[in-house]
Amino acid sequence: MTQVSGNLNLDQSRPGPKPWQVRSAWIIALGVIYVIAGIIALGSMLTATVASVLVVGTMMMIVGLAEIVSAFQLDSWSKTVLWGLIGVLYVVAGFVTFENPLLAAAFLTLVLGVSLTASGLVRIVLAFGMKHEAPWVWIALSGLVTFLLGLIILSHWPIDTLYVLGLFLGIDLIVAGAGWLGIGFGLRER
């Protein structure tokens, strides 16, 4: 048996579960929690939309307060005022999301639609620029799907505002959960 410093047992031949097998159970449990949360989010997309907007609002207030605190650490008064103003704007925007989460959801959905459309176009242009390289078709296809998702969101905005963010959150949670489950079961088989 090999020991280092008298505490760490490096003998891998002992019976019992390996460290990665023990961790795999926790990773599988995490994956199950993600999938369940995703299914719940898809079951109540309006609630999931509001919840995601409130999380964004909370993060904006935290970042705003951090900006305000850090503004007082600067050397010049003019920089302090500008950084403090940025922080105040973040805090106010965070409060607005709490005051009217559906209006904030409408704005965030619009930003999401524009962002997906723009990033899809950029990805398509980049893909055709790398035609002589191997995976350009997959990048173009990815860009096309992203572009079309953005157009779908924009074409139904603001009507779909009530559920788009919740739908995306639910799908993201399920896909992330499936990824964690794959990792967990993969580790278990090692």
N, CA, C and O of each residue as an XYZ file, in Angstrom:
760
protein
N       0.850     -1.167      0.000
C       0.000      0.000      0.000
C       0.897      1.231      0.000
O       1.866      1.296      0.757
N       0.576      2.212     -0.852
C       1.363      3.425     -0.974
C       0.673      4.544     -0.222
O      -0.527      4.766     -0.381
N       1.447      5.255      0.609
C       0.873      6.383      1.339
C       1.772      7.590      1.183
O       2.998      7.476      1.145
N       1.137      8.756      1.093
C       1.869     10.014      1.015
C       1.503     10.811      2.260
O       0.321     10.986      2.556
N       2.485     11.286      2.978
C       2.290     12.067      4.211
C       1.481     11.315      5.246
O       0.938     11.936      6.159
N       1.383     10.013      5.137
C       0.665      9.230      6.116
C      -0.846      9.364      6.047
O      -1.541      8.673      6.792
N      -1.393     10.230      5.178
C      -2.840     10.459      5.139
C      -3.484     10.051      3.824
O      -4.613      9.560      3.826
N      -2.809     10.237      2.719
C      -3.408     10.031      1.410
C      -3.119      8.621      0.928
O      -1.964      8.276      0.676
N      -4.137      7.817      0.801
C      -3.983      6.450      0.334
C      -4.097      6.441     -1.183
O      -5.158      6.745     -1.728
N      -3.000      6.089     -1.877
C      -2.989      6.070     -3.328
C      -3.198      4.675     -3.901
O      -3.078      4.501     -5.114
N      -3.499      3.699     -3.099
C      -3.696      2.338     -3.569
C      -5.071      2.245     -4.231
O      -6.098      2.322     -3.558
N      -5.080      2.077     -5.553
C      -6.332      2.019     -6.305
C      -6.900      0.608     -6.381
O      -7.956      0.402     -6.981
N      -6.218     -0.367     -5.784
C      -6.683     -1.748     -5.891
C      -7.664     -2.119     -4.786
O      -8.186     -3.234     -4.788
N      -7.924     -1.239     -3.863
C      -8.834     -1.565     -2.778
C     -10.269     -1.640     -3.299
O     -10.633     -0.949     -4.251
N     -11.075     -2.488     -2.662
C     -12.462     -2.631     -3.120
C     -13.289     -1.394     -2.756
O     -12.899     -0.595     -1.905
N     -14.433     -1.258     -3.417
C     -15.329     -0.138     -3.151
C     -15.398      0.791     -4.342
O     -14.657      0.630     -5.311
N     -16.278      1.750     -4.269
C     -16.448      2.655     -5.408
C     -15.250      3.583     -5.578
O     -14.642      4.022     -4.603
N     -14.930      3.868     -6.818
C     -13.870      4.819     -7.147
C     -14.405      6.234     -6.923
O     -15.620      6.436     -6.939
N     -13.529      7.213     -6.715
C     -13.994      8.587     -6.454
C     -14.923      9.118     -7.539
O     -15.913      9.779     -7.225
N     -14.622      8.843     -8.821
C     -15.472      9.368     -9.887
C     -16.830      8.672     -9.924
O     -17.808      9.242    -10.408
N     -16.894      7.423     -9.407
C     -18.185      6.747     -9.349
C     -19.074      7.362     -8.278
O     -20.286      7.464     -8.464
N     -18.492      7.769     -7.169
C     -19.257      8.431     -6.115
C     -19.760      9.778     -6.629
O     -20.919     10.138     -6.423
N     -18.870     10.521     -7.305
C     -19.268     11.816     -7.852
C     -20.313     11.667     -8.941
O     -21.147     12.553     -9.123
N     -20.281     10.565     -9.665
C     -21.235     10.391    -10.758
C     -22.665     10.359    -10.237
O     -23.575     10.822    -10.925
N     -22.883      9.829     -9.047
C     -24.235      9.815     -8.478
C     -24.724     11.242     -8.239
O     -25.889     11.552     -8.485
N     -23.833     12.105     -7.762
C     -24.219     13.499     -7.551
C     -24.473     14.203     -8.885
O     -25.387     15.019     -8.995
N     -23.680     13.892     -9.871
C     -23.855     14.508    -11.191
C     -25.166     14.042    -11.821
O     -25.876     14.835    -12.439
N     -25.486     12.761    -11.665
C     -26.762     12.240    -12.168
C     -27.922     12.915    -11.438
O     -28.913     13.290    -12.065
N     -27.808     13.072    -10.129
C     -28.862     13.748     -9.362
C     -29.031     15.191     -9.846
O     -30.155     15.675     -9.970
N     -27.925     15.871    -10.116
C     -27.985     17.230    -10.641
C     -28.714     17.245    -11.983
O     -29.551     18.114    -12.231
N     -28.395     16.287    -12.843
C     -29.063     16.186    -14.142
C     -30.558     15.974    -14.000
O     -31.346     16.580    -14.726
N     -30.953     15.116    -13.066
C     -32.380     14.865    -12.831
C     -33.069     16.142    -12.350
O     -34.179     16.451    -12.784
N     -32.415     16.882    -11.459
C     -32.991     18.135    -10.947
C     -33.167     19.140    -12.091
O     -34.198     19.806    -12.183
N     -32.172     19.243    -12.947
C     -32.271     20.139    -14.098
C     -33.454     19.756    -14.990
O     -34.242     20.617    -15.382
N     -33.579     18.474    -15.310
C     -34.655     18.018    -16.190
C     -36.012     18.293    -15.557
O     -36.923     18.780    -16.226
N     -36.151     17.984    -14.270
C     -37.424     18.248    -13.577
C     -37.737     19.745    -13.587
O     -38.876     20.132    -13.847
N     -36.748     20.589    -13.309
C     -36.958     22.038    -13.331
C     -37.346     22.500    -14.736
O     -38.194     23.380    -14.884
N     -36.739     21.922    -15.755
C     -37.088     22.271    -17.136
C     -38.511     21.890    -17.486
O     -39.214     22.649    -18.153
N     -38.942     20.715    -17.039
C     -40.314     20.277    -17.294
C     -41.303     21.195    -16.566
O     -42.342     21.559    -17.118
N     -40.976     21.563    -15.337
C     -41.835     22.495    -14.593
C     -41.897     23.835    -15.310
O     -42.972     24.424    -15.429
N     -40.752     24.325    -15.792
C     -40.726     25.606    -16.510
C     -41.572     25.533    -17.777
O     -42.285     26.484    -18.096
N     -41.503     24.422    -18.502
C     -42.317     24.276    -19.708
C     -43.799     24.155    -19.363
O     -44.661     24.553    -20.148
N     -44.085     23.610    -18.199
C     -45.476     23.474    -17.767
C     -46.101     24.801    -17.387
O     -47.322     24.946    -17.450
N     -45.304     25.756    -17.000
C     -45.806     27.080    -16.638
C     -44.853     28.133    -17.189
O     -44.068     28.731    -16.453
N     -44.940     28.346    -18.492
C     -43.986     29.234    -19.153
C     -44.115     30.688    -18.712
O     -43.115     31.404    -18.666
N     -45.317     31.135    -18.389
C     -45.477     32.508    -17.910
C     -44.743     32.700    -16.580
O     -44.040     33.692    -16.388
N     -44.912     31.753    -15.679
C     -44.216     31.833    -14.392
C     -42.704     31.768    -14.598
O     -41.953     32.494    -13.945
N     -42.260     30.901    -15.504
C     -40.826     30.787    -15.776
C     -40.293     32.072    -16.401
O     -39.172     32.488    -16.106
N     -41.093     32.702    -17.263
C     -40.679     33.966    -17.868
C     -40.509     35.035    -16.795
O     -39.493     35.728    -16.752
N     -41.508     35.162    -15.933
C     -41.435     36.160    -14.862
C     -40.259     35.858    -13.934
O     -39.534     36.767    -13.528
N     -40.074     34.586    -13.600
C     -38.961     34.213    -12.721
C     -37.618     34.577    -13.352
O     -36.735     35.100    -12.672
N     -37.460     34.305    -14.645
C     -36.189     34.631    -15.294
C     -35.969     36.135    -15.353
O     -34.837     36.598    -15.217
N     -37.036     36.906    -15.554
C     -36.918     38.363    -15.557
C     -36.537     38.865    -14.167
O     -35.716     39.773    -14.042
N     -37.121     38.287    -13.132
C     -36.793     38.712    -11.764
C     -35.353     38.371    -11.399
O     -34.712     39.110    -10.652
N     -34.839     37.256    -11.922
C     -33.426     36.923    -11.699
C     -32.541     37.967    -12.375
O     -31.560     38.429    -11.793
N     -32.894     38.338    -13.613
C     -32.126     39.380    -14.311
C     -32.186     40.691    -13.526
O     -31.172     41.373    -13.381
N     -33.364     41.042    -13.023
C     -33.511     42.268    -12.228
C     -32.665     42.242    -10.970
O     -32.041     43.240    -10.611
N     -32.645     41.101    -10.302
C     -31.830     40.956     -9.094
C     -30.345     41.132     -9.421
O     -29.623     41.825     -8.704
N     -29.898     40.498    -10.510
C     -28.492     40.621    -10.904
C     -28.151     42.063    -11.262
O     -27.055     42.534    -10.961
N     -29.081     42.764    -11.901
C     -28.832     44.165    -12.246
C     -28.675     45.014    -10.992
O     -27.820     45.899    -10.945
N     -29.492     44.753     -9.975
C     -29.378     45.524     -8.732
C     -28.067     45.207     -8.015
O     -27.424     46.113     -7.484
N     -27.667     43.955     -7.990
C     -26.408     43.584     -7.341
C     -25.226     44.235     -8.054
O     -24.335     44.794     -7.415
N     -25.228     44.155     -9.395
C     -24.147     44.770    -10.168
C     -24.159     46.285     -9.975
O     -23.099     46.901     -9.856
N     -25.338     46.886     -9.942
C     -25.434     48.329     -9.736
C     -24.854     48.752     -8.406
O     -24.111     49.731     -8.330
N     -25.189     48.018     -7.354
C     -24.630     48.338     -6.035
C     -23.115     48.173     -6.021
O     -22.404     48.970     -5.410
N     -22.619     47.126     -6.702
C     -21.169     46.927     -6.780
C     -20.501     48.073     -7.542
O     -19.415     48.517     -7.170
N     -21.148     48.550     -8.606
C     -20.614     49.690     -9.366
C     -20.557     50.948     -8.492
O     -19.579     51.695     -8.530
N     -21.606     51.172     -7.713
C     -21.648     52.347     -6.843
C     -20.541     52.281     -5.800
O     -19.849     53.270     -5.557
N     -20.376     51.122     -5.186
C     -19.320     50.957     -4.176
C     -17.946     51.152     -4.813
O     -17.089     51.837     -4.254
N     -17.738     50.542     -5.994
C     -16.422     50.662     -6.629
C     -16.170     52.076     -7.147
O     -15.015     52.472     -7.303
N     -17.220     52.839     -7.416
C     -17.038     54.217     -7.890
C     -16.303     55.067     -6.857
O     -15.538     55.963     -7.212
N     -16.537     54.784     -5.595
C     -15.892     55.575     -4.544
C     -14.437     55.165     -4.317
O     -13.750     55.759     -3.485
N     -13.971     54.170     -5.038
C     -12.575     53.755     -4.938
C     -11.706     54.438     -5.987
O     -10.485     54.276     -5.974
N     -12.315     55.200     -6.899
C     -11.577     55.825     -7.995
C     -10.882     57.113     -7.533
O     -11.248     57.713     -6.522
N      -9.866     57.517     -8.310
C      -9.044     58.667     -7.946
C      -9.726     60.005     -8.197
O      -9.707     60.884     -7.336
N     -10.325     60.161     -9.370
C     -10.874     61.479     -9.710
C     -12.375     61.535     -9.450
O     -13.082     60.532     -9.539
N     -12.826     62.715     -9.132
C     -14.233     62.938     -8.807
C     -15.118     62.717    -10.025
O     -16.227     62.197     -9.897
N     -14.636     63.111    -11.227
C     -15.442     62.960    -12.442
C     -15.661     61.478    -12.765
O     -16.750     61.085    -13.181
N     -14.631     60.665    -12.573
C     -14.788     59.219    -12.798
C     -15.727     58.611    -11.764
O     -16.524     57.729    -12.082
N     -15.630     59.083    -10.540
C     -16.512     58.582     -9.482
C     -17.967     58.857     -9.827
O     -18.829     57.997     -9.645
N     -18.237     60.055    -10.323
C     -19.613     60.422    -10.678
C     -20.115     59.548    -11.825
O     -21.236     59.042    -11.773
N     -19.290     59.366    -12.862
C     -19.719     58.568    -14.015
C     -19.954     57.101    -13.633
O     -20.973     56.520    -14.005
N     -19.015     56.505    -12.893
C     -19.184     55.112    -12.469
C     -20.380     54.979    -11.528
O     -21.127     54.002    -11.592
N     -20.550     55.962    -10.661
C     -21.707     55.949     -9.767
C     -23.012     56.051    -10.531
O     -23.994     55.399    -10.177
N     -23.030     56.869    -11.584
C     -24.216     57.011    -12.428
C     -24.550     55.690    -13.127
O     -25.716     55.307    -13.217
N     -23.528     55.004    -13.617
C     -23.747     53.689    -14.230
C     -24.381     52.746    -13.208
O     -25.331     52.029    -13.521
N     -23.859     52.753    -12.006
C     -24.407     51.897    -10.956
C     -25.853     52.235    -10.629
O     -26.681     51.342    -10.451
N     -26.153     53.527    -10.551
C     -27.530     53.953    -10.271
C     -28.459     53.489    -11.394
O     -29.573     53.036    -11.130
N     -28.008     53.600    -12.642
C     -28.832     53.149    -13.771
C     -29.125     51.644    -13.682
O     -30.247     51.209    -13.941
N     -28.120     50.866    -13.320
C     -28.342     49.423    -13.141
C     -29.358     49.160    -12.035
O     -30.253     48.332    -12.202
N     -29.229     49.845    -10.926
C     -30.155     49.644     -9.803
C     -31.574     50.033    -10.213
O     -32.527     49.313     -9.913
N     -31.715     51.164    -10.894
C     -33.041     51.603    -11.338
C     -33.630     50.585    -12.319
O     -34.807     50.238    -12.217
N     -32.825     50.110    -13.261
C     -33.313     49.107    -14.215
C     -33.733     47.832    -13.486
O     -34.726     47.205    -13.854
N     -32.991     47.452    -12.467
C     -33.370     46.284    -11.670
C     -34.698     46.479    -10.974
O     -35.528     45.570    -10.942
N     -34.907     47.672    -10.410
C     -36.191     47.966     -9.757
C     -37.335     47.968    -10.769
O     -38.437     47.519    -10.455
N     -37.086     48.468    -11.976
C     -38.123     48.491    -13.012
C     -38.566     47.066    -13.348
O     -39.751     46.823    -13.575
N     -37.623     46.127    -13.380
C     -38.015     44.743    -13.670
C     -38.924     44.189    -12.587
O     -39.796     43.369    -12.874
N     -38.735     44.627    -11.339
C     -39.608     44.169    -10.256
C     -40.960     44.886    -10.295
O     -41.988     44.299     -9.955
N     -40.957     46.141    -10.706
C     -42.202     46.899    -10.780
C     -43.101     46.411    -11.911
O     -44.320     46.347    -11.754
N     -42.504     46.066    -13.048
C     -43.283     45.622    -14.193
C     -42.534     44.510    -14.922
O     -41.917     44.758    -15.959
N     -42.581     43.281    -14.390
C     -41.818     42.200    -15.003
C     -42.272     41.853    -16.422
O     -41.470     41.366    -17.219
N     -43.529     42.093    -16.746
C     -43.992     41.775    -18.100
C     -43.441     42.776    -19.120
O     -43.119     42.398    -20.246
N     -43.332     44.042    -18.732
C     -42.693     45.019    -19.612
C     -41.211     44.670    -19.799
O     -40.680     44.751    -20.906
N     -40.561     44.285    -18.713
C     -39.156     43.875    -18.803
C     -39.022     42.630    -19.672
O     -38.061     42.506    -20.431
N     -39.983     41.701    -19.566
C     -39.955     40.498    -20.401
C     -40.106     40.871    -21.874
O     -39.461     40.279    -22.740
N     -40.958     41.852    -22.152
C     -41.131     42.302    -23.542
C     -39.822     42.865    -24.079
O     -39.420     42.554    -25.200
N     -39.165     43.687    -23.286
C     -37.900     44.275    -23.725
C     -36.826     43.196    -23.906
O     -36.119     43.182    -24.914
N     -36.708     42.295    -22.923
C     -35.701     41.232    -23.020
C     -35.976     40.301    -24.202
O     -35.041     39.823    -24.844
N     -37.255     40.044    -24.492
C     -37.606     39.206    -25.636
C     -37.217     39.894    -26.940
O     -36.724     39.247    -27.863
N     -37.437     41.198    -27.016
C     -37.022     41.953    -28.202
C     -35.511     41.894    -28.374
O     -35.018     41.658    -29.477
N     -34.780     42.107    -27.293
C     -33.316     42.035    -27.348
C     -32.864     40.635    -27.759
O     -31.929     40.491    -28.547
N     -33.523     39.604    -27.228
C     -33.192     38.231    -27.589
C     -33.421     37.991    -29.072
O     -32.570     37.402    -29.739
N     -34.564     38.440    -29.603
C     -34.861     38.259    -31.021
C     -33.845     38.946    -31.917
O     -33.380     38.364    -32.897
N     -33.502     40.181    -31.583
C     -32.515     40.930    -32.367
C     -31.146     40.259    -32.278
O     -30.443     40.133    -33.280
N     -30.774     39.831    -31.075
C     -29.460     39.195    -30.879
C     -29.356     37.878    -31.648
O     -28.337     37.609    -32.284
N     -30.399     37.065    -31.592
C     -30.368     35.790    -32.318
C     -30.313     36.015    -33.822
O     -29.577     35.325    -34.527
N     -31.083     36.971    -34.315
C     -31.062     37.265    -35.744
C     -29.676     37.738    -36.180
O     -29.142     37.263    -37.182
N     -29.106     38.658    -35.438
C     -27.785     39.192    -35.792
C     -26.698     38.122    -35.683
O     -25.862     37.999    -36.578
N     -26.703     37.347    -34.594
C     -25.651     36.335    -34.451
C     -25.816     35.226    -35.485
O     -24.824     34.657    -35.941
N     -27.049     34.912    -35.858
C     -27.263     33.922    -36.915
C     -26.691     34.392    -38.239
O     -26.036     33.626    -38.946
N     -26.942     35.663    -38.578
C     -26.387     36.220    -39.817
C     -24.866     36.212    -39.805
O     -24.233     35.844    -40.795
N     -24.286     36.615    -38.693
C     -22.822     36.636    -38.592
C     -22.258     35.224    -38.745
O     -21.245     35.025    -39.416
N     -22.913     34.252    -38.123
C     -22.448     32.870    -38.219
C     -22.527     32.353    -39.663
O     -21.639     31.630    -40.115
N     -23.589     32.726    -40.380
C     -23.726     32.312    -41.783
C     -22.614     32.935    -42.621
O     -21.991     32.248    -43.431
N     -22.363     34.217    -42.434
C     -21.300     34.892    -43.173
C     -19.948     34.251    -42.866
O     -19.153     34.004    -43.772
N     -19.691     33.983    -41.586
C     -18.425     33.339    -41.214
C     -18.304     31.951    -41.830
O     -17.220     31.554    -42.258
N     -19.402     31.215    -41.879
C     -19.372     29.862    -42.440
C     -18.995     29.895    -43.919
O     -18.171     29.097    -44.366
N     -19.590     30.812    -44.677
C     -19.257     30.887    -46.098
C     -17.851     31.423    -46.321
O     -17.272     31.212    -47.386
N     -17.304     32.105    -45.344
C     -15.922     32.561    -45.421
C     -14.921     31.450    -45.171
O     -13.743     31.590    -45.499
N     -15.380     30.342    -44.592
C     -14.475     29.215    -44.305
C     -14.876     27.980    -45.104
O     -14.748     26.855    -44.621
N     -15.364     28.192    -46.331
C     -15.849     27.095    -47.175
C     -14.805     26.017    -47.431
O     -15.158     24.859    -47.658
N     -13.566     26.369    -47.400
C     -12.508     25.407    -47.678
C     -12.096     24.612    -46.444
O     -11.224     23.746    -46.516
N     -12.723     24.910    -45.324
C     -12.432     24.177    -44.096
C     -13.547     23.184    -43.832
O     -14.652     23.345    -44.350
N     -13.279     22.175    -43.044
C     -14.165     21.017    -42.899
C     -15.583     21.303    -42.408
O     -16.529     20.956    -43.116
N     -15.787     21.911    -41.248
C     -17.148     21.924    -40.696
C     -18.001     23.142    -41.091
O     -18.933     23.479    -40.361
N     -17.723     23.800    -42.199
C     -18.427     25.035    -42.523
C     -19.931     24.821    -42.694
O     -20.710     25.719    -42.372
N     -20.358     23.669    -43.186
C     -21.784     23.412    -43.407
C     -22.533     23.407    -42.074
O     -23.641     23.935    -41.979
N     -21.925     22.811    -41.048
C     -22.578     22.759    -39.742
C     -22.683     24.138    -39.125
O     -23.671     24.456    -38.463
N     -21.679     24.947    -39.339
C     -21.716     26.310    -38.828
C     -22.789     27.117    -39.565
O     -23.515     27.898    -38.950
N     -22.885     26.924    -40.885
C     -23.923     27.613    -41.660
C     -25.311     27.163    -41.218
O     -26.218     27.984    -41.086
N     -25.476     25.874    -40.992
C     -26.770     25.360    -40.539
C     -27.120     25.908    -39.156
O     -28.261     26.294    -38.903
N     -26.135     25.937    -38.272
C     -26.336     26.508    -36.941
C     -26.745     27.975    -37.048
O     -27.652     28.421    -36.347
N     -26.081     28.718    -37.918
C     -26.414     30.123    -38.130
C     -27.813     30.300    -38.690
O     -28.537     31.211    -38.292
N     -28.195     29.422    -39.621
C     -29.536     29.499    -40.205
C     -30.610     29.244    -39.154
O     -31.611     29.959    -39.106
N     -30.409     28.224    -38.308
C     -31.377     27.930    -37.244
C     -31.474     29.100    -36.278
O     -32.575     29.503    -35.902
N     -30.339     29.649    -35.872
C     -30.325     30.794    -34.952
C     -31.019     32.000    -35.585
O     -31.813     32.677    -34.933
N     -30.719     32.262    -36.846
C     -31.344     33.375    -37.573
C     -32.858     33.194    -37.641
O     -33.606     34.137    -37.380
N     -33.315     31.989    -37.989
C     -34.756     31.735    -38.086
C     -35.447     31.849    -36.727
O     -36.557     32.374    -36.642
N     -34.801     31.363    -35.661
C     -35.373     31.529    -34.322
C     -35.543     33.014    -33.986
O     -36.570     33.423    -33.446
N     -34.542     33.797    -34.305
C     -34.630     35.236    -34.069
C     -35.764     35.868    -34.860
O     -36.502     36.700    -34.333
N     -35.908     35.477    -36.131
C     -36.998     36.015    -36.947
C     -38.367     35.600    -36.408
O     -39.303     36.400    -36.408
N     -38.486     34.364    -35.953
C     -39.756     33.902    -35.386
C     -40.117     34.727    -34.160
O     -41.263     35.148    -34.003
N     -39.135     34.957    -33.288
C     -39.382     35.770    -32.088
C     -39.794     37.177    -32.482
O     -40.766     37.708    -31.944
N     -39.068     37.796    -33.418
C     -39.363     39.170    -33.811
C     -40.699     39.286    -34.532
O     -41.406     40.282    -34.376
N     -41.047     38.279    -35.315
C     -42.306     38.362    -36.065
C     -43.528     38.231    -35.165
O     -44.613     38.679    -35.535
N     -43.373     37.631    -33.999
C     -44.489     37.468    -33.066
C     -44.381     38.375    -31.838
O     -45.163     38.254    -30.896
N     -43.402     39.285    -31.860
C     -43.214     40.191    -30.735
C     -44.246     41.292    -30.823
O     -44.505     41.724    -31.946
N     -44.849     41.783    -29.799
C     -44.709     41.485    -28.377
C     -45.678     40.425    -27.864
O     -45.719     40.156    -26.663
N     -46.459     39.821    -28.760
C     -47.479     38.864    -28.336
C     -46.864     37.671    -27.606
O     -47.382     37.243    -26.574
N     -45.774     37.139    -28.131
C     -45.148     35.955    -27.542
C     -44.284     36.260    -26.327
O     -43.664     35.359    -25.762
N     -44.241     37.509    -25.927
C     -43.419     37.940    -24.796
C     -43.721     37.146    -23.528
O     -42.830     36.910    -22.713
N     -44.965     36.740    -23.366
C     -45.373     36.088    -22.131
C     -44.767     34.701    -21.944
O     -44.703     34.202    -20.821
N     -44.325     34.078    -23.027
C     -43.831     32.716    -22.849
C     -42.483     32.403    -23.493
O     -41.919     31.343    -23.218
N     -41.949     33.273    -24.328
C     -40.699     32.947    -25.030
C     -39.549     32.704    -24.064
O     -38.850     31.698    -24.187
N     -39.339     33.594    -23.112
C     -38.227     33.426    -22.171
C     -38.410     32.171    -21.327
O     -37.441     31.457    -21.069
N     -39.634     31.893    -20.895
C     -39.914     30.671    -20.131
C     -39.687     29.422    -20.962
O     -39.168     28.424    -20.462
N     -40.077     29.475    -22.238
C     -39.852     28.345    -23.144
C     -38.362     28.074    -23.304
O     -37.917     26.931    -23.198
N     -37.592     29.135    -23.560
C     -36.151     28.974    -23.722
C     -35.500     28.485    -22.433
O     -34.598     27.649    -22.468
N     -35.955     29.003    -21.301
C     -35.420     28.559    -20.017
C     -35.707     27.076    -19.809
O     -34.817     26.324    -19.413
N     -36.934     26.650    -20.070
C     -37.297     25.239    -19.906
C     -36.478     24.329    -20.809
O     -35.972     23.298    -20.366
N     -36.346     24.710    -22.075
C     -35.558     23.903    -23.018
C     -34.103     23.861    -22.585
O     -33.475     22.803    -22.623
N     -33.559     25.006    -22.174
C     -32.167     25.059    -21.728
C     -31.940     24.153    -20.517
O     -30.943     23.433    -20.459
N     -32.848     24.186    -19.567
C     -32.703     23.343    -18.373
C     -32.744     21.860    -18.737
O     -31.967     21.068    -18.202
N     -33.635     21.486    -19.633
C     -33.727     20.075    -20.034
C     -32.469     19.634    -20.775
O     -31.939     18.555    -20.509
N     -31.988     20.460    -21.698
C     -30.776     20.112    -22.453
C     -29.567     20.050    -21.517
O     -28.749     19.135    -21.621
N     -29.452     21.017    -20.606
C     -28.344     20.994    -19.648
C     -28.448     19.764    -18.749
O     -27.440     19.121    -18.456
N     -29.662     19.435    -18.310
C     -29.855     18.237    -17.493
C     -29.467     16.975    -18.234
O     -28.843     16.079    -17.665
N     -29.838     16.903    -19.515
C     -29.451     15.739    -20.319
C     -27.928     15.646    -20.435
O     -27.359     14.555    -20.414
N     -27.282     16.801    -20.559
C     -25.811     16.812    -20.604
C     -25.209     16.295    -19.311
O     -24.282     15.486    -19.338
N     -25.734     16.759    -18.167
C     -25.228     16.278    -16.875
C     -25.498     14.788    -16.707
O     -24.658     14.060    -16.178
N     -26.664     14.332    -17.153
C     -26.958     12.895    -17.061
C     -25.977     12.090    -17.907
O     -25.492     11.043    -17.477
N     -25.689     12.580    -19.106
C     -24.723     11.892    -19.966
C     -23.347     11.811    -19.327
O     -22.691     10.771    -19.383
N     -22.913     12.902    -18.722
C     -21.609     12.906    -18.040
C     -21.633     11.948    -16.857
O     -20.706     11.161    -16.665
N     -22.699     12.020    -16.064
C     -22.796     11.165    -14.874
C     -22.793      9.682    -15.216
O     -22.070      8.902    -14.597
N     -23.606      9.287    -16.207
C     -23.637      7.870    -16.593
C     -22.343      7.454    -17.280
O     -21.919      6.304    -17.161
N     -21.709      8.387    -18.004
C     -20.419      8.097    -18.610
C     -19.341      7.850    -17.566
O     -18.513      6.953    -17.724
N     -19.347      8.636    -16.509
C     -18.380      8.439    -15.418
C     -18.635      7.122    -14.698
O     -17.694      6.442    -14.288
N     -19.886      6.767    -14.546
C     -20.232      5.527    -13.835
C     -19.698      4.300    -14.571
O     -19.342      3.304    -13.942
N     -19.642      4.370    -15.899
C     -19.194      3.233    -16.697
C     -17.678      3.094    -16.728
O     -17.168      2.051    -17.136
N     -16.950      4.118    -16.306
C     -15.467      4.076    -16.332
C     -14.916      3.024    -15.431
O     -13.699      2.863    -15.342
